[in-house]
Amino acid sequence: MLGARATYQEDGVSATFLAARLQGISESRVFRGQAAAAEVTFFFVSPERPWEPAPYSQNLHGAHFWPLNVPFVEGFSTVSLVLAEEGLAGLLSQYGLDYLTQVLLEQPRVELPPGQFLVLRDEGDVLLLKVSRESLLRGRIQEAIEAYNDLHQLPEEQAKRYPFVLGSELEREFLAEFAGLASLEVDEELYALAAPGQHRYYLLGEKDVIEDSLEVWVRLPGEEDFRPLPDPALPHFSWKLFPEEGVLRLSFPREFFEDDAAFKVRFQYRRSGETFMLGLSVVPSSERVYLNGELLQRGVDYTLDYEVGLLVLFRTLGEEDELRVDFERQRGGLGGYAEYERVLVGATLDLSNGTKLAIYRAVDLGRPGPTTRYMPNTHTAGGLAMSGESAGWDYQLTLGASENLFPPGLNERIAAPNQVNDIALASAPDGEYLVFAHQNGVTVHHAGGFSSYGGAQGLGGRRVRALLALPGTLLCATDAGLTAVELMESAPFDRVASWIRVQGESFPGE
């Protein structure tokens, strides 16, 4: 914050005037005792990317689980991923991975590390996957490829690479078939990886959940708002918390699990250590750190890495302690940006008779544009405090008011045009692909569905300026060079080897 402050004092009267301009985005974080707060929402489709399924950790299907036939003994029982020999060679050959057959058959069983599974002590022992089965199988193929490269001592330019674009339809198809050949083995008992239980156990992402803090909210199919549970109108909705493991077991009617249903949980959990994350790009020296209202001193009571946003406290918080951090985040860069310049003006008047009067106003300067996320506002806050004695009585009076003014009118965001730079029709062995070039890569329409591709899949730059469809090849002119997509195989956009960067940095498919 940059600004000026002036104070005038005379005959017991004190007046302070303040004018300032904020350098960044003003934020606050509050940490109470050894507890931290969290909120998780579970849904079938990501609200930010409705064309993609929700990630495993937040998917309404829940964690994959298998009730165990025999008790799991910590320290003796193990969980292994086992591949069936029958059908393996044919599947690998179908997807161009036949060179992995011998590697996988020589080691058909691999033990899973503890971080990939959890055994829950419910009515019986239950095995839960902490990672998706797709991630489990993808990792097994990637490990086999590394083993093949090491075995044959292949140089970098000849080394085999994972052939699928992550999350593509072609990869999902392969992993679904691969799952049919895989099982989980626990104490010589096999459990089919392709047939897990669902819609019961949900991973909250944190351990040592404080039971009394848990709140569950549900959004029924066809509704827009969440309602808290328990609800007399929903007698069949119940749950059980496993606080130590951070797992929630739901007992919801089958009819609930439809496309637009969702539920969210809010809770507190016991954290360990005296480190606190504020987020990236904190403005240097902008922080004010308070422990139970006491202003702490940097270098004495705490240290702060401004770039990473990591605060390390040199004191130990008790259960009832409150740590408050007021700070500013940099405009631009990884810390985001402030869309308006904010000016703060105000004054405080302190009279000798115990009366204090304060008024402050913060004003956003600027006009919203098509890409602006928030509208400007003017925030005014004032307060009056009086104290004294009258007729043997002590009295205190505090009054406060706040007003937030936004521009008049509907305040609807200015519509931004959807910029499509080029459209091309490309042909591959499995049919035609309609390709749209835009500011964030390309979007491809095929077989009634849309898929998007960007730098993570193989494009040489983020923005695609033009397209040219040639026999067997699609040329993409990006802002960082030319990228060619070979169209010689089915599902070409889902294959890493199809993407070739003609200019710019090399890519595994080159």
C-alpha positions in Angstrom: 0.0 0.0 0.0 1.3 3.4 -0.9 -0.1 6.6 0.7 0.1 9.2 3.4 -1.1 9.6 6.9 -1.3 12.8 9.0 -2.3 13.3 12.6 -3.3 16.5 14.4 -3.5 16.8 18.2 -4.6 19.7 20.4 -6.3 20.0 23.8 -7.2 16.3 24.1 -8.6 16.1 20.5 -6.8 13.9 18.0 -7.6 13.8 14.3 -6.0 11.4 11.8 -6.3 11.6 8.0 -5.4 8.8 5.6 -5.1 8.6 1.8 -3.7 5.5 0.1 -3.6 3.5 -3.1 -3.4 -0.3 -2.9 -0.6 -1.9 -4.8 -2.2 -5.3 -5.1 -5.3 -7.4 -4.2 -6.1 -7.1 -0.5 -6.7 -10.4 1.2 -7.0 -12.0 4.7 -6.5 -15.4 6.1 -7.6 -16.6 9.6 -6.2 -19.8 11.2 -7.7 -21.0 14.5 -5.8 -23.2 16.9 -4.6 -26.5 15.4 -7.6 -26.7 13.1 -8.1 -25.7 9.5 -11.2 -25.5 7.4 -12.0 -27.1 4.1 -14.9 -27.5 1.7 -15.3 -30.2 -1.0 -18.1 -30.5 -3.6 -18.8 -33.8 -5.4 -20.5 -33.9 -8.8 -20.5 -35.9 -12.0 -19.4 -33.1 -14.3 -17.0 -30.3 -13.6 -18.8 -27.0 -13.4 -15.8 -25.2 -15.0 -15.4 -27.8 -17.8 -18.9 -29.3 -18.3 -17.7 -31.4 -21.3 -15.4 -33.4 -19.0 -16.2 -35.7 -16.1 -15.3 -34.6 -12.6 -11.9 -35.7 -11.3 -11.8 -38.9 -9.2 -11.3 -37.0 -5.9 -14.5 -35.1 -6.5 -16.6 -37.4 -8.6 -20.1 -38.3 -7.3 -19.4 -41.9 -8.1 -17.2 -41.9 -5.1 -14.0 -43.9 -4.4 -13.7 -47.4 -5.9 -14.1 -50.0 -3.2 -14.2 -53.7 -2.6 -15.3 -55.5 0.6 -12.6 -57.8 1.7 -13.3 -61.5 2.2 -10.7 -61.9 5.0 -9.5 -59.3 7.6 -6.6 -57.1 6.5 -3.6 -57.4 8.9 -1.5 -54.2 9.0 2.2 -55.1 8.5 1.5 -58.5 7.0 -1.2 -58.1 4.3 -0.3 -56.5 1.0 -2.3 -55.2 -2.0 -1.0 -56.0 -5.5 -2.1 -55.3 -9.0 -2.2 -58.5 -11.0 -2.6 -58.9 -14.8 -4.1 -61.9 -16.4 -2.0 -63.6 -19.1 -4.9 -64.6 -21.3 -5.9 -61.9 -23.7 -3.0 -59.5 -22.8 -0.9 -60.0 -25.9 -4.0 -59.4 -28.2 -5.0 -56.2 -26.4 -1.5 -54.8 -26.5 -1.1 -55.6 -30.1 -4.4 -53.9 -31.0 -3.1 -50.6 -29.6 0.4 -50.8 -30.9 1.9 -51.9 -27.6 2.8 -55.5 -28.4 6.5 -54.8 -27.5 5.4 -54.6 -23.9 4.0 -58.2 -23.8 7.1 -59.9 -22.6 7.9 -57.1 -20.0 4.4 -57.4 -18.4 4.3 -61.2 -18.5 7.6 -61.4 -16.7 6.2 -59.3 -13.8 2.4 -59.7 -13.9 2.1 -58.8 -10.2 3.3 -55.5 -8.6 2.7 -54.4 -5.0 0.8 -51.1 -4.6 2.4 -48.4 -2.3 0.4 -47.4 0.7 -0.4 -44.0 -0.7 -2.6 -45.6 -3.5 -5.1 -47.4 -1.3 -6.8 -47.4 2.1 -8.3 -50.2 4.2 -11.3 -49.0 6.1 -12.6 -50.7 9.2 -16.3 -50.6 8.6 -18.8 -53.4 9.2 -16.0 -55.4 7.6 -12.7 -54.5 6.1 -13.1 -52.5 2.9 -10.4 -51.7 0.4 -10.6 -48.2 -1.1 -8.5 -46.8 -4.0 -7.1 -43.3 -3.2 -6.3 -42.9 -6.9 -8.5 -43.8 -9.9 -8.1 -47.1 -11.5 -7.3 -45.3 -14.7 -4.3 -43.7 -13.0 -3.3 -47.0 -11.6 -3.3 -48.8 -15.0 -1.7 -45.8 -16.8 1.2 -45.9 -14.3 1.6 -49.7 -14.9 2.0 -49.2 -18.6 4.4 -46.2 -18.1 6.5 -48.3 -15.8 6.6 -51.1 -18.3 7.7 -48.7 -21.1 10.5 -47.4 -18.9 11.6 -51.0 -18.1 11.6 -51.8 -21.8 13.7 -48.8 -22.6 16.2 -49.7 -19.9 16.3 -53.3 -20.9 17.2 -52.4 -24.5 19.3 -49.3 -23.5 17.5 -47.2 -26.1 18.8 -43.7 -26.6 16.5 -40.7 -26.1 15.5 -40.3 -29.7 14.6 -44.0 -30.1 13.0 -44.6 -26.7 9.4 -45.7 -26.5 6.9 -43.3 -25.0 3.4 -43.5 -23.7 1.3 -43.3 -26.9 -2.0 -41.8 -25.7 -3.0 -38.3 -25.1 -3.9 -38.2 -21.4 -7.7 -38.2 -20.8 -8.5 -38.7 -24.5 -11.3 -41.0 -25.7 -8.8 -43.4 -27.1 -7.0 -43.7 -23.8 -10.2 -44.2 -21.9 -11.2 -47.0 -24.3 -7.8 -48.7 -23.9 -7.8 -48.4 -20.1 -11.3 -49.8 -19.9 -10.3 -52.9 -21.8 -7.1 -53.2 -19.9 -9.0 -53.0 -16.6 -10.9 -56.2 -17.7 -7.5 -58.1 -17.5 -6.5 -56.7 -14.1 -7.3 -57.6 -10.5 -6.4 -56.5 -7.0 -4.9 -59.3 -4.9 -5.1 -59.2 -1.1 -4.0 -62.2 0.9 -4.3 -64.4 -2.2 -7.9 -63.3 -2.8 -8.6 -61.6 -6.2 -10.9 -58.7 -6.7 -11.8 -57.7 -10.3 -10.5 -54.1 -11.0 -13.3 -53.6 -13.5 -16.1 -54.2 -11.0 -15.6 -51.9 -8.0 -18.4 -50.7 -5.7 -19.4 -47.0 -6.0 -21.7 -44.4 -4.6 -20.8 -45.2 -0.9 -17.4 -43.9 0.2 -16.0 -40.4 -0.4 -12.5 -39.2 0.3 -12.5 -35.8 2.0 -8.8 -35.1 1.2 -7.8 -34.5 4.8 -7.3 -36.7 7.8 -8.3 -36.2 11.5 -11.6 -34.5 10.7 -13.3 -32.8 13.7 -16.6 -34.6 13.9 -18.7 -31.8 15.3 -17.6 -29.5 12.5 -19.0 -31.6 9.6 -21.8 -30.1 7.5 -23.4 -31.9 4.6 -25.4 -30.1 1.9 -27.2 -31.8 -0.9 -28.5 -30.6 -4.3 -31.2 -32.9 -5.6 -31.6 -33.7 -9.3 -33.5 -31.0 -11.1 -32.8 -28.4 -8.4 -30.4 -25.5 -8.4 -29.8 -24.8 -4.7 -28.1 -26.9 -2.0 -30.1 -27.8 1.2 -28.5 -28.8 4.5 -28.8 -32.3 6.0 -30.5 -33.7 8.0 -33.7 -32.5 6.4 -37.1 -33.9 7.6 -38.2 -34.0 3.9 -35.3 -36.3 3.1 -35.5 -39.1 5.7 -33.6 -41.6 3.6 -30.4 -39.5 3.4 -27.9 -40.4 6.0 -24.1 -40.6 6.4 -21.3 -41.8 8.7 -17.9 -40.1 9.1 -14.6 -41.9 9.6 -12.8 -39.0 11.1 -9.3 -40.4 11.4 -9.2 -41.6 7.8 -11.1 -38.6 6.4 -13.7 -40.7 4.7 -17.5 -40.1 4.5 -19.9 -43.1 3.9 -23.1 -42.1 2.3 -26.5 -43.9 2.4 -28.4 -42.0 -0.2 -31.3 -43.4 -2.4 -30.3 -44.7 -5.8 -32.5 -42.1 -7.5 -30.3 -39.3 -6.2 -27.3 -40.3 -8.4 -28.3 -38.5 -11.6 -26.4 -36.2 -13.9 -27.1 -32.8 -12.2 -27.0 -34.0 -8.6 -24.3 -32.9 -6.2 -23.4 -32.7 -2.5 -20.8 -30.7 -0.6 -19.2 -31.0 2.8 -17.7 -28.4 5.0 -15.5 -29.4 7.9 -12.5 -28.6 10.0 -9.5 -30.9 10.5 -6.5 -31.0 12.8 -3.4 -29.8 11.1 0.2 -30.3 12.1 3.2 -28.0 12.1 3.4 -24.2 12.3 3.5 -23.4 8.5 0.7 -21.6 6.7 0.1 -21.2 3.0 -1.1 -17.8 1.8 -0.8 -18.4 -1.9 1.6 -17.2 -4.5 3.0 -13.6 -5.1 2.5 -11.8 -1.8 3.5 -8.1 -2.0 6.7 -7.8 0.1 6.2 -6.1 3.5 2.4 -5.8 2.9 1.5 -8.3 5.6 0.2 -7.7 9.1 0.3 -10.8 11.2 -1.8 -10.8 14.5 -1.9 -13.5 17.1 -5.0 -13.1 19.3 -5.0 -9.4 18.3 -1.3 -8.9 19.0 0.8 -7.6 16.1 3.7 -9.9 15.5 7.1 -8.8 14.2 8.7 -10.4 11.1 12.0 -12.0 11.7 11.2 -12.3 15.4 7.8 -14.1 15.6 7.6 -15.4 12.0 9.2 -15.4 8.6 7.4 -15.2 5.2 8.5 -16.3 1.7 6.7 -13.7 -0.4 7.1 -15.5 -3.7 5.7 -18.8 -2.6 3.4 -17.3 0.1 4.7 -19.6 2.9 4.5 -18.2 6.4 6.4 -20.0 9.2 5.4 -19.1 12.7 8.0 -19.3 15.5 5.3 -19.8 18.1 3.0 -22.8 18.8 -0.7 -22.2 18.4 -2.9 -23.4 21.2 -6.4 -24.8 20.7 -8.0 -21.4 21.3 -5.5 -19.2 19.6 -6.4 -17.2 16.4 -3.8 -16.2 13.8 -4.9 -13.5 11.4 -2.8 -12.5 8.3 -3.8 -9.4 6.3 -1.8 -9.0 3.1 -1.8 -7.9 -0.5 -1.3 -10.1 -3.5 0.7 -8.9 -6.5 -1.1 -7.6 -9.6 -0.4 -9.9 -12.6 1.8 -12.9 -12.6 0.8 -16.1 -10.8 -1.0 -14.2 -8.1 -3.7 -13.0 -10.4 -4.4 -9.3 -11.0 -6.4 -6.4 -9.8 -8.9 -5.2 -12.4 -9.3 -1.7 -11.0 -7.1 0.7 -9.1 -8.4 1.1 -5.6 -8.0 4.4 -3.7 -8.7 4.6 0.1 -9.4 7.8 2.0 -10.7 8.3 5.5 -10.5 10.1 8.8 -10.7 9.4 12.5 -11.7 11.9 15.2 -10.9 11.0 18.9 -12.4 13.4 21.5 -11.2 13.6 25.1 -14.7 12.8 26.4 -14.4 9.2 25.2 -16.1 9.8 21.8 -14.5 8.4 18.7 -15.7 8.9 15.1 -14.3 7.2 12.0 -15.3 7.1 8.4 -13.5 5.5 5.4 -14.2 5.1 1.8 -12.6 2.8 -0.8 -13.2 3.6 -4.5 -12.5 1.4 -7.5 -11.3 3.5 -10.4 -11.8 2.3 -14.0 -14.4 0.9 -16.4 -15.3 -2.8 -16.9 -14.4 -4.4 -20.2 -15.5 -7.6 -22.0 -13.0 -9.7 -20.0 -13.6 -8.1 -16.6 -14.7 -10.5 -13.9 -16.0 -8.1 -11.3 -17.8 -4.7 -11.4 -16.2 -1.7 -9.7 -17.7 -0.5 -6.4 -17.5 2.2 -3.8 -17.4 0.9 -0.2 -18.0 3.3 2.6 -17.8 2.3 6.3 -18.3 4.5 9.4 -18.4 4.0 13.1 -19.2 5.9 16.3 -18.1 4.9 19.8 -19.0 6.6 23.0 -18.2 5.8 26.6 -18.5 7.6 29.9 -20.2 7.8 33.3 -23.6 9.3 34.2 -25.4 9.2 37.5 -23.1 6.5 38.8 -23.6 4.4 35.7 -20.8 3.4 33.2 -22.0 3.3 29.7 -20.6 2.3 26.3 -22.3 2.8 22.9 -21.0 1.6 19.6 -22.7 2.2 16.2 -21.5 1.2 12.8 -22.7 1.3 9.2 -21.5 0.1 5.9 -22.6 0.8 2.3 -21.5 -0.9 -0.9 -22.5 1.1 -4.0 -22.2 -0.4 -7.5 -22.8 1.3 -10.9 -26.4 1.9 -11.7 -28.2 -0.3 -14.2 -28.3 -4.1 -14.7 -24.5 -4.4 -14.3 -24.5 -7.3 -16.7 -21.0 -8.3 -18.0 -20.2 -7.0 -21.4 -20.5 -9.9 -23.8 -17.2 -11.0 -25.3 -17.2 -12.5 -28.8 -16.3 -16.1 -29.2 -13.2 -15.8 -31.5 -12.8 -18.7 -33.9 -9.8 -18.1 -36.1 -10.3 -20.9 -38.7 -12.3 -24.0 -39.5 -11.1 -27.0 -41.4 -12.4 -30.5 -42.3 -9.8 -33.2 -42.0 -10.1 -36.9 -43.0 -8.7 -39.9 -41.1 -9.3 -43.7 -41.5 -12.2 -43.6 -38.9 -14.0 -40.7 -40.6 -14.0 -36.9 -40.9 -13.0 -34.5 -38.2 -14.3 -30.9 -38.1 -11.5 -28.8 -36.5 -12.0 -25.3 -35.0 -9.0 -23.1 -34.3 -9.3 -20.6 -31.5 -7.3 -18.6 -28.9 -6.8 -21.6 -26.6 -5.9 -24.4 -29.0 -8.2 -26.5 -31.3 -11.6 -28.1 -30.7 -12.4 -31.2 -32.7 -15.9 -32.5 -33.5 -16.2 -36.2 -34.4 -18.8 -38.9 -34.0 -21.2 -36.5 -32.4 -18.9 -35.2 -29.7 -16.4 -32.4 -29.1 -12.8 -32.7 -27.7 -10.3 -29.9 -27.0 -6.5 -30.0 -27.5 -3.8 -27.6 -26.5 -0.1 -27.4 -25.6 -0.3 -30.4 -23.2 -1.4 -32.6 -26.0 1.1 -31.4 -28.6 0.3 -28.0 -30.0 3.4 -25.8 -30.4 1.6 -22.7 -29.1 -1.6 -21.8 -27.2 -3.3 -19.7 -30.0 -4.0 -21.3 -33.3 -4.2 -18.7 -36.1 -5.0 -20.9 -39.1 -5.5 -24.5 -40.3 -4.7 -26.3 -43.5 -6.0 -29.8 -44.1 -3.8 -31.9 -46.5 -4.1 -35.6 -47.4 -3.0 -37.4 -44.3 -1.9 -34.3 -42.4 -3.4 -31.3 -40.7 -1.2 -28.2 -40.4 -1.8 -25.8 -37.4 -0.2 -22.4 -37.5 0.2 -21.4 -33.8 1.7 -18.2 -32.3 4.8 -20.2 -31.4 5.4 -22.1 -34.7 3.9 -24.8 -36.9 2.4 -28.0 -35.7 1.5 -31.0 -37.9 -1.1 -33.6 -36.9 -0.6 -36.9 -38.8 -4.0 -38.4 -39.8 -2.8 -41.9 -40.9 -4.4 -43.8 -38.0 -7.8 -43.9 -36.3 -8.3 -41.4 -33.5 -5.2 -39.4 -34.6 -5.7 -36.5 -32.2 -5.6 -38.9 -29.2 -2.2 -40.3 -30.1 1.0 -38.6 -28.9 2.9 -39.8 -32.0 0.5 -37.9 -34.3 1.6 -34.5 -33.0 4.8 -33.1 -34.6 6.1 -29.6 -33.8 7.8 -28.4 -37.0 9.1 -25.3 -35.2 9.6 -24.7 -31.5 10.5 -27.1 -28.8 10.5 -30.8 -29.6 7.7 -33.0 -28.5 7.6 -36.8 -27.7 5.7 -37.5 -30.9 8.4 -35.8 -33.1 
